[in-house]
Amino acid sequence: MRPFFSILALLAFVMTLHPAHAATSDEAERLYRAYGDAVYQVKVIDITSEKKNALGSGFQITRGGLLATNYHVVAEALHNPARDRLVYVSNKGVTGTLTIEDVDVIHDLALVKMQKPGKRWLRLGTSRLPKGTALYSIGNPNDLGFTIVPGTFNGLSYDSFTKNIHFSGSINPGMSGGPALGRDGRVAGINVETAGNGIGFLVPVEHLTELLAHDRKMPPDYDFVAHADTHLQQQLLASQNHNIGELLSNKRWESVPFGPVRVPGQINEALKCWGDRNTSTDPLDAYFSICMTQDRLFLYEGFYSGSVLYRYDYFIPKKNLSLLRFYNFYQNQFGTPETDYRNAKQGDVTNFSCNSSFIWHAGFRWKANFCIRQYKLYPKIFDMHLYMAMIGAGRKGFVVTLMAQGVSKENALALARRFIEEIKPRKESADPPPNKRRTGGEK
């Protein structure tokens, strides 16, 4: 029996050296106790009513009182400084005003300066972590008080142009802009959005490091708010140049058969594609396929940009449907960009300017509509809409829609031109010569 009691004695001795769950066993409690004072609530206050109209979180990153947060948290105050102001609230209830110093609209980041710096700030780390690394997100969800949420690093979301960290933790409204810390207390990412059911996303900390470096190059007395529109336009131009450039630099777009032609399939991993049969169009057989990016840039309330979408609709009338009734239905499918675009309010953009033409392509005659509209605050940025409807093809109809939000005019034209070129005959054969083209409907 003595060996057994010896083991018990040894275990008891070990436990005296490491009392029930050593100090590092409860990482969340330890990290919040050590770094929670550097995290703040960020509120947007309506100046007239003195009531909050938006809130998020932020964290101090410099001795001088710079806070990092999300751009979408402070966007209304940036665009309406006469109507809204920013304040911070510490976990001890200390409040003060904030001024906007710099933003990165593409990665949804902002730097704001505290009226009176806090005594603690966080160090920036890295997002280059092994999959499964523990992370701890801090914020103020739903204005319920400061909370720390454990989760894990699950790599980057490569299915978008903007590659965020996939975080398996619950990021709730109000936590936007808060930090996600590693066990070393360094920031690995910034809370940005949730997909529900414990799926969250973080902005990689490297983008914050870049924004901080950019801010340090600004003159000390620079009024960022007064020049915000210029900065945001520059960022939007650079982003769309990168994204559209990625699409156009791919020399071999996936080509898939759909209806009477071959069309572009998934042309980049940033696009998701799906298709189905539309059962609500009886007495027609209607099929569709759609591909779109997962990216959507928030500019300000009611105004989004950055998405690319293309869609194909194929219509075949059933035997009991007359050709005349089919044509009437098909004509009603000829959409307009105003019905497809709902990413902006009337005051944000101009009306669409369109050019229509009839073209012969891929063995068929098409009615083509190319439209663009301009962003009023960012005049070098446009929304583009290309619409092509097959005509004179007898008892079938085919519609192509291409939409690109927030692109330069040059890139809009280049993307539309490349897209049309990639629509090809179902069977590899040359288009008929001009004098052999059919111009009317046929039965």
C-alpha positions, 0 to 999 in steps of 0.5 A: 500500500505504501506506493499508492500513498506515496503517489497521493502524497506526490500529487498533493505536493504538486497541487500545493505548487500549482493551486487548483487551476494555475493562474494561466488556466482561465485565460479569458479571466486573466486577459480581461483583468490584464487588458480590459482597461484598454477597451472602450465603448464607442458611441455616435451621439445625435447632437440634437437629441443627445441620444446614441444612434450607433455604438461599437467598441474600440481599443487604445493602441498608443500612449497618446490616446489613439483608439482603433475601431471599425469604420462602419462604427464611425461612418455617420459621424464622419459624413455628418459631423454637424449632426453627430459626434463621437464619445468613448466610455471606459469599463469604469464609466469614464467618458470623453470625446473622440475625433476621427484621425484616419480610416480604411474603408476597404478593411473597415477600420478607423483611428479615433483620438481620445480627449484624454488618453487612458493609462493602458494600451494594447500592442499589435501582434500578428494574424499569421497563426496556426489554425486552431490557435485560441483567441479572445474577443472583447467588446460591448455586445448590445450595450450590455456591458464589457464581455470577453468571448473565447474562440479559435482562429480558423484561417482566412476567408479566401472566398472574398477579395477582402480576406478576413479571419474566420473566428469561431466565437460569438461576435454580437452587435456592439462588439464591432471594433473591439480587439481579439487577443492571443494568449500573449495579450497582443492584438491578432484581429479586430471584430468586424462582423458575424454570420451567426451561430458562433461564426465571426470574422475579424480584420487581420491586425496587419491592416491596422498596422498599415493604417497606423503607419499611414496616420503617422505620416500625416501632418500633426494639424491635418483635418482628416474629416475635411478631406475624407471624401478625397481619401475614401475615393483614393481607397475605392479606386485602389481597391477596385483596380486590384479586384477588377484587375484580378478578374481580368488578369485571369487569361482562362475564365471557366466556360460552362454550357448554359442554355444555347451558349457557353458562358463564364462560370466561376471566374475567381475564388472570390465569387460564389455560384449557384443555380436552380429552376424557377418554379414560379414562371408557369407555363414556362420552364425557367432556369437561372444561374448566378455568381456573385462576390461576397464582398460588400463595402459599407460607405455610409447608411444606405450606401454600399459598394464593391460587389460584382454579380452576373446572372443568366436566365434561360426560358423555354415555353411549354407546348401549350403556350403560344409564341405570342404569349411567350414573346409578351412574357419574354419582353417583360424580362427586359430589366432596367438597372434601376430595378436591379440596383438597390445599393444607394439612395437617390442623393448618393448617385446620379441617374443611369446613363445608357447606350443600347444596341443590337449585336450579333454574337455567339451565333445569335442576335442580342439586344444589349444595354450598357449603363453607368451611374456616377457616385456624387461624393466620389466622382471617379467611381461608378456603378455599371450594368450590362444587360443582354437579351437574345432575340430572334431565337424562336421558342427560347429566351436567354438573358445575361446580366452583369453588375459591378459596383464601385468601379472606374469607367475604364474598368467598367468598359474593360470588364463588360468587353471581356465578359461579352467576348467570353460568351461563346457558341454552345458548339464551337463554330464561327458566327455566320457572316453578316449577310447570313445573319437572321434578324427576325423571329422564327418558329 
